[in-house]
Amino acid sequence: MGDWIDIGALAEIPLRGARTVPVVGGEEIAIFRTGDNAVFALVNRCPHKQGPLSQGIVHGHSVTCPLHNWKIALATGEAQGEDKGCTPTIPVKVDAGRVLIARMALLTTALAA
């Protein structure tokens, strides 16, 4: 069992878009690809009202929640501006065009759900 889980090709995630990966326990991880090809992973829920961040608008290295327009930094999960709150981040990397997420982070996320 490796430290990283291959979740698919980078090309399967649209530029300035996201896809989700289910986690045991009903949680989802949102994998984001920015316009400059940076990749980030967050638990797929806004810290405000648990909105699905994967359905938000990706701009720069942030995503705007589709429910109440909270802007979340993709690198840290922190709400921006006057809003306060944080969404857990998941370690992610790209290797040879494949997107990998940390196995331990998935287990921790599943236990917290």
RAFEN-V481823 format. One record per helix or strand. SS is the DSSP state (h for helix, s for strand). FROM is the first residue (numbers start at 1). TO is the last residue. If there is no record, write none. Layout:
((SS | FROM | TO) (SS | FROM | TO))
This chain:
((s | 4 | 9) (h | 10 | 12) (s | 17 | 22) (s | 28 | 33) (s | 39 | 43) (h | 53 | 55) (s | 57 | 59) (s | 62 | 64) (s | 71 | 73) (s | 78 | 79) (s | 86 | 86) (s | 89 | 89) (s | 92 | 95) (s | 98 | 102) (h | 103 | 112))
